[in-house]
């Protein structure tokens, strides 16, 4: 009789059946650094000196760097960048789900759905905004949000959709009927504005209902939702900003963290797996506005969602968590200056040396002061305005100083309120179509959102006190981080320097096999 012999058989690598893609819109390395500096070094940090979830994810997995430029330009917008992540194909500026030639390219989300996997999109902006739109729709321009809303629902490719943007899903001149049915009752009790951006009578909510979506409009309705297919629209336009969220002023909305948790819990029920994209979209908006306090709060908001994903995925061998950005916004950074030079200090060492740095390298208390900002620059400007007119200098000083630990004076206010001829006037242009604009003294070609220039100027007025510099009101080409958590055999290929097109190809190949 032959003796049985034991053989060591190498275990097969586990198959990746789930991908959670986390996108910090506008989140360059500088923004990640802001969060981590606050978390670990701010004297009064809410993290109590512990690392951020982003840092923890990076340390548990591998890290790469990615360039994100369009097919034929240097600097990318969110639509093109998200399209390249979603398709693994080079795209053109402001395109949605298309290659540079304008051809529709199946996205990783659509391929996952075709394989029988569940799919989800979560954002704190609008569902129809550039980043979520690029994963589920195909349009020649990102501004076509009404068409994007309709295509998202009609295509049936997304199982869970949670964000803002109700205005693109309700018909022109929409009013609730006299006798409310179940859908209208949920909408009525949400208290949301019913001001539509559509130019037609199409009710995309009704289309969604007919296709089996459970529609929810506030936090309570989301938590009570029992369907595996959910359309949640929690604001007429964007959801609350980071400062509002940090102060628990949600106005009935779910947090980005809660939306992420609900999406994962729903999608994970599918034994075939899922693809989920979660966007912290207002990091970008704070960068556009050169608003450092709001930027910090947006990073904290996003980090909380990252933590929820990390807690769910960290011990799994069938899931990849990929955290990246579409681009960097604002050219943000702390810097040292010649203002408020440090005083000499006698050290308590053996020699009793006198220590006196030559420049102001920035006090750590700046981080706490940024966190203590009470309103975004946008909310401050709105509060200071009289009707539709710009505020007086006195009112602007009063409003900013009430809401910021960093103060402005009358001279600052007059600089913020100063105007000049718009050198880049273009009749009919969405942003540049006005002849008079706020006066930017340098880099004015790169402050293209003219209605936001006063916010940029508030940032400029406070920047010396904050030890902060901003180089632009738009995007930069700065390579962004890619932090990947999962089984070693799957994540090692994400280490290194590559492009978003290559990153998109990697994700698609791992999840779908092609």
TORFI-668628 format. One record per residue: x, y, z of N, C-alpha, C in turn. Coordinates in steps of 0.1 Angstrom, whole numbers, plus 5000, padded with zeros to 4 digits. Layout:
XYZXYZXYZ ...
//
This chain:
500849885000500050005000500950125000 500650224991501350344990501050435001 502150505006501950605017501350725010 500450785017499950915012500951025015 501051125006502051225007501351365006 501651445016501151575016501951675007 501251755000501851854991501451994996 502452084995502152224998501652284985 500452334985499952394973499752544976 500352624968500152774970498752814968 498252884977496852934976496653024964 495553014957495253104946494953244951 495553344944495253474948493753504948 493253574959491853604960491453694948 490253664943489653754932489153884938 489453984931488854114935487454124929 486454134938485154144933484454284936 485154364945484654494948485754594946 485354714941486254834941485454944946 486055014956485555144961486555244957 486155334948486955444943486555574950 487555634958487255754965488055864958 487255974954487856084947487756214955 488856264959488756404965488956504954 487856564950487956654938488756774942 489856804935490756914938491756894948 491856764952492756724964494156684959 494956784958496356754955497156714968 498456684967499256654979499156764989 499056894985499057004994497756995003 496656954997495456945005495456825015 496056715010496256605019497156645031 498256725027499156775038498456865048 497556945043496857035052496056955062 495356855058494556765067495456695077 496556635072497456565081498156655091 498556775087499156865096498156905107 496856925103495856965113495656845122 495456725117495156605125496256575135 497456585131498556545140499256655148 499156775143499956885149499157005155 497957025151497157135156497057115171 497257225179497157205194495857165199 494757205192493357165196492757075186 493456995179492956905168491856815173 490756805165489656715168490156565167 491256545160491856415158492756375170 492956475179493756455191495156395188 495756445177497056405174497156275166 496056205164496056085156496056105141 496556015133496556025119495156035113 495056105102493856105094493555965088 492355935084491955815077492755795064 492955905057493655905045495155855047 495755905058497055865061497155715065 496155675073496055535077495955445065 495055485056494855405044496255395036 496855505034498155515027499155425033 499255425047500255345054499955195054 498655155052498255015052498454955038 498455045027498554995014499755045006 499655074994500755124986500355264981 501355344977501155474972501755494958 501055564950501555604937501255754934 501855804923501555934918500955924904 500056014901499456014888499256154882 499656164869499356274861497956264855 497356374852495956364848495456454836 496456504829496156594818495256524807 494556614800493656564789494456504778 493856454767494456394756495456494749 495056624748495856714740496056844747 495956854760496156974768496956954780 497357054787498157044799497357034812 496257104813495557114826494157054824 493756974833492456894832491356964840 490156934836488956974844488356844850 487456854859486956734866486256634856 485556684846484856594837485756504829 486756564823487756494816488556394825 488956444836489756364845488956234850 487756264854486856154858486656054847 486456104835486256024823487455934821 488655984823489855904821489955794831 489555834844489555724854488555624851 487355664847486255574845486455484833 487155534822487255454810488655394807 489655454812491055414809491355464795 490655564790490955614777491155774778 492055824770492255974770491056044765 490756154771489556224768489856374766 488856454762489056594759488456674770 488856804771488456894781486856904782 486356884794484956904797483956804790 484556694785483756584780483356484791 482256424789481756324798481656184791 482456094796482255954791482655934776 483456024771483756014756485356014755 485855954744487255974741487356104733 488556144730488856274724488156294710 487856184704487156184691485656204693 485156204706483756214708482956084708 483655974708482955844708482655794722 481555734724481155674737482055564741 482555564753483455454758482855394771 482555264771481955204783482855234795 482255264806482955294818483155174827 483955184837484155074846482855044853 482055144857480755124863479855044854 479755084841478855014832479354874829 480654854828481154714826480854624839 480954684850480654614863479154574863 478254664859476854634858476554524848 477254524837477054424827477454284831 478354284841478854154847477954104858 476854184861475954144872476354194885 477354284886477654344898476754464901 476654504914475954624918476854744916 476154864915476954984912476355104920 477255194924476755304931477655434929 476955544931477555684930477155764942 478155824948477855904960478656034958 478056154960478756274960478056384968 478856474974478256584981478056714973 478156694959477856804950476456784945 476456764932475156724925475456584918 474456504917474556374910474956394896 474456514890474656544876475956614874 476756644885478056714883479056624876 480156694873481156634863481656494868 482056474880482656354884481656234884 480556244891479656124891479056104876 478856214869478356194856479256114847 480556134848481456064839481555914841 480955864852480955714854479755654848 478755724845477455664842476855714829 477355824823476755884812477755924801 477255974790478156004778477556134772 478256244774477756374769478956454763 478756534753479756614747480256724757 479456764766479856874775479256854789 480056884799479656864813478456944817 478257054810477157144814475757094811 475656974804474356924799473756834810 473556904822473156834834471656774833 470856844826469456784824469456654816 470256654806470456524798471156424806 472056464814472856364823471856304833 470956384839470056334848469156224842 468656254830467756164823468456034819 469756044814470455934810470855844822 471155904833471455824845470355734849 469155784848467955704852467555604841 467555654829467055564818467955454815 469255474817470255364814470155254824 469655274836469555164846470855104850 471955184848473255124851473755144865 473055234873473455264886472455224896 472755144906471755094916471555184927 472555254932472455344943473055474939 472255584939472655714936472355814947 473255874953473055954965473856084964 473156194963473856324961472756434962 473156554957472256664955471856674940 471156784937470856804923469456784919 468556794928467056774925466656854914 467156974912466657064902466757014888 467556914885467656864872466756734870 466056704880465156584879463656614879 463356744882461956784882461656874871 460356864865460056944853459957094856 460057164845459857304845458557344852 458657454860457457504868456857394876 457657304882457057194890456357244903 455257184905454457214917453857074922 453857054935453156934940451756944937 451156824935449656814932448856834944 447556854942446656884953446556764963 446456644957446456524965447756444964 448656454974449956394973449956244973 450656184964450956044965452156014973 452655894974453755854983454955934979 455355944966456556014962456456154966 455356224963455256364965455156394980 454656304988454656325002456056325008 456856225003458256225008458956355003 458656404991459256524987458856644995 457556644998456956765005457556775019 457656665026458156675040459656695041 460356685029461856705029462156855030 461156935026461357085026462357135016 462657055006463557094995462957194986 463757284981463357374970462957304958 461857344951461357274939461657354927 462657444927462957524916463757444906 463157424894463757334884464757414875 465657334870466657394860466257334846 465257254845464857194833464057294824 464157274811463357354802462257274795 462057154801460957074795460057024806 459056944803458156894813458456754817 459556704814459956564818460156564833 459556464839459656434854460556314855 461856334858462756224858462556144871 461956204881461656134893460656024890 459656054882458655954879459255844870 460155884861460855774854461655684863 462255744872463055664882462155564890 461055614894460055544902459555424893 459255444881458755344872459755234869 461055264871462155174869462555104882 461855124892462055044904462955114915 463255234913464055304923463155354934 463755334946463055394958463655534960 462755634960463255774960463255834974 464355894978464455944992465056084991 464656175001464956315000465556375013 465656295023466356335036466956225043 467656255054468456155061467456045066 466356075072465455975078464955885067 464555935055464055855045465155755040 466355805039467455725035467655605044 467655635057467955525067466755425067 465555475063464455385063464255305050 465055345040464955285027465155135027 464355055021464454905021464854845008 464754924997465054874984466554864982 466954774973468354774969468754874958 467754934953467955044942467355174948 468255264950467855394956468355514948 467455614946467855744942467555844953 468655894958468555994969469056124965 468156224965468556364961468156454973 469256504980469056564993469256724993 469356774981469456924980469056964966 468557084964468157124951469357144942 470457194947471757194940472757114948 473757184954474857104961474357084976 474956984982474656964996475557055005 475357045018476057145027477557145026 478157255028479657265027480257205040 481557195040482357135051482157205064 482057335065481857405077480557375083 479457385074478157345079478157205084 478757115077478756975082479456955095 480657025097481357015109480557065121 479757165118478857215129477557155130 477357035123476156965124474957035119 475157125109474057205103473757135090 473157015091472856935079471556965072 470657035079469357075073468556945068 468656845075467956715071468756625062 469856675057470656595048471456485055 471756375048472756275054474156335052 475056285060476456325058477056245047 478156285042478856215032479256075037 479656065050479955945056478755845056 477555905060476355815061475955765047 476055855037475655815024476555695019 477855715023478855605019478555475026 478255485038477855365046476655295040 475655375038474355315032474655245019 475355315010475655264997476455124998 477455125006478254995008477354885013 476554915023475654815029474654755019 474154845010473254805000473954714989 475054774984475754714973476454574977 476854564989477654444993476754324994 475454344993474554224994474654144981 475154194971475254124958476454034959 476253904958477453804959478453824948 478053884937478953904925479854024927 479554104938480354224940479754354936 480654454937480154594933481254684929 480854794923481754914921481055034927 481755104935481255224941482255344940 481755454935482555584934481955674945 482855724953482455824963483255954961 482656064960483356194957483156294968 484356344973484356464981484456584972 483356634967483456724956483656864959 483456904972483557044975484957094980 485856994981487257034983487657124971 487257084960487557164948486957304948 485757314953485157454954485857544964 486257484975487057574985488357614978 488957524971490157564964489957674954 488857664946488557764936488357904943 487757904955487458024962488658074971 489757994970490958034979490558044993 489757954998489157955011489757845020 490757875027491557775034490757715046 489957795053489257735064488257635059 487457675049486557575043487257455037 488357475031489157365025489457265036 489957315048490257215059488957135063 487857205064486657135068486157035057 486357075044485956985033486856855034 488156875037489056755039488556675050 488156735061487656655073486456575069 485556645062484256575058484656455049 485456475039485856365031486556255038 487456295048488256195055487356105064 486156165068485256075076484655975067 484356005055483855905045484955795042 486155845041487255755039487355655051 487255705063487355625075486255515074 485055555070483955455069484255335060 484855375048485255275039486455185044 487355255051488555185056488055085067 487155115076486655025086485954905080 485254925069484554815062485554725055 486554785048487354705039488754655044 489154705055490654685058490954535060 490054445064490354305067489854215056 489354275045488854195034489954165023 489754045017490754005006490154004993 488854064992488154064979487854204974 488554304980488154444978489354524976 489254614966490254724965489654854969 490354934977489955074980491055154973 490555244964491455334957491155474960 492055544965491855684969492755774961 492155874954492855964945492156094944 492656174935492056304932491956314916 491156404912491056424897492156534893 492456624902493456724900493656804913 494556894913494656994924494057124920 493457194930492857324927493457434936 493757544930494157664937495557684939 496457584936497857604939498157644953 497457574962497457604977498757554983 499157634993500357585001500657685013 501057625024501657705034503057755030 503457875034504757925030505358015041 506658035041507158125051507358265045 507358365054507258505049508158595057 508158725053508858825061507958905070 506758865071505858935080505858875094 505658955104505658915118506858825121 507958875120509158795122509258745137 509758625139509858575153510758645162 510458655174511358715185512458615188 513558675193514658585198514258505210 514758385211514458295222515658235228 515858245241516958185248516658035251 517457945245517257805247517757755260 517057655266517457605278518357485276 519457515269520457405267521757435274 522757355272524057375280524657505277 524557555265525257685261524357805263 523057785266522157895267522057985254 522057915243522057975230520858065227 521058165219519958245215519458195201 518258165200517658105188516758215181 517058245169516158345162516158315147 515158245142515058225128514858355120 515258355108515258475100513858505094 512958405094511658435087510558375096 509358405092508158355098507758225091 507958115098507657985092506257935095 505458015102504057975104503857905118 502957955126502657895139501657785137 501857675145500857565145499457605149 499357715156498057765160497257815148 497857845137497157875125496157765121 496557645123495657525120494357535128 494557565141493357575149492457685145 493057805141492357915137491557895124 492157815115491457775103490257695106 490357605115489257515119488157595126 488457705132487457785139486657875130 486957885117486157965108484757915109 483858015110482357985112481557965100 481958035089481258025076482258025065 481857975053482657985041482658125036 483758155028483758285022482558315014 481958215008480758235000479658275009 479458205020478358235029478558375035 479858415038480158545044479758655034 480158635021479758735011478258755009 477558635009476158645008475558715020 476058695032475458755044475758905044 476858945038477259085038476559165027 476059105017475459175006474159235010 473859345004472559415005471659384993 470659304994469859254983470859194973 470859234960471759184950472959264948 473159374956474259464955475459414963 476659454959477759424967477759494981 478359434991478259495004479059625005 478759695016479559815019480859765026 481859845026483159815032482959775047 482159865054481959835068481259705071 480259675062479459545064480359425061 481259445051482159335048483159305059 483759415065484659395076483959335088 482759375091482059325102481759175100 481259135088480858995085482058905085 483158945079484358855078484958845092 485058945100485658945113484858865123 483558865121482658785129482858635127 483258595115483258455111484658395110 485658485111487058435109487958475121 488858395125489858425135490858515129 490958525116491858615109491058735104 491558855107490758975105491159055093 490159135088490459235077490159375083 490659475076490359615079489659685068 489459815069488759895059489559895046 490859905047491659905035491559765027 491559655035491359525029490059525022 488959565029487659565023487559645010 488159765010488159844998488859774986 489959704989490659624979489759514974 489059444983488159334979487059384970 486559504973485359564966485759634953 487059664951487459734939487159654926 486859724915486459664903487359724891 487359644880488159684869487459634856 487859684845487259634832487759484830 486859404826487159264823487959254810 489259224811490059224799489859094791 489059004796488758874789487358864786 486658974784485258974781484958894769 483958814770483458734759481958724759 481258794750479858804750479158664750 478258644759477558524760478258414768 479458434772480258334779479658314793 479558194798478958164811479558234822 480958254822481658314833482258454829 482758464817483458584813482558684806 481258664806480358744798479958874805 480758924814480459054821481559154818 481259284817482359374813483159434825 482559424837483259474849483359364859 484559354865484759244874485659294886 485659214896486559244908488059254903 488759344909490159374905491159274911 491759194903492759104907494159164902 495059174911496259254908497359164901 497259034903498258944896497558814892 498058754882497558624877496058634873 495558754869494158774866493558674856 494358634846493858544836493358414842 493858384854493658254860492558254871 491858374871490658394880489458414871 489058304865488058304854486558304859 486358274871485058274877484758404883 484258494875484258634879483358664891 482258594892481358614904482058564917 483058484916483758434928485058514931 485358604923486558684926486558754939 485458804944485558864958485958764968 485558634966485958534976487458514975 488058514963489458494961490158614968 489558734967490258854973490158854988 489158794994489058765008490258675012 490458575005491558485007492858555006 493058644996494258714995494458805007 493358875011493558965023493958895035 493558775037493858695049495158615048 495658605036496758505033498058525042 498458655043499658675051499558625065 498358655071498158615085498058455086 497658395075497458245075498758175071 499758255067500958185061500658095049 499658145041499158065030499358145017 499758075006499758124993498758054984 498258124974497358064964497958114950 498058024941498558064928497558084917 496258034919495258044909493858024915 492858064907491458034910490957914902 491857844895491457724888492357604892 492657524882493357394885494857404882 495657314888497057304884497257164879 498457144872498757014867499456924877 499556964890500256894900499856744901 500856654900500456514901499756484915 498856394915498056364927498456224932 498156214945498456084951497455974947 497855854947496955734946497355644957 496355614966496555534978495655414977 496255294977495455174973495655074984 494455024989494454914999493754794994 494354674997493754554992494854444994 494554324988495554214989496754254981 497954204986499154244980499354214965 498854104961498954064947498254164938 497254234943496454324935496954464935 497554504947497854644949499254684944 500154584943501554624940501654694927 500754674917500954744905500554894905 499954934917499655074918500755164924 501855094927502955174932503755234920 504155354921504955414910504355544905 504755584893504355704887503655674873 502455724872501655684859500655794856 499655764848498655864844497255814848 496355904848494955864851494355764841 494855784828494455684818494955544822 496155534826496755404830496055354843 495755444852495055404864493655354861 492955424852491655374848491755234842 492755204834492955074827493154974838 494055004848494354904859493054864866 492254964870491054934877490054854869 489854884857488954814848489454674846 490754654844491254514842491054424854 491354484866491254404878489754364881 488854464879487454434883486754354872 487054374860486254314849487054204841 488354204842489154114835489454154821 489054274817489354324803489354474803 
//
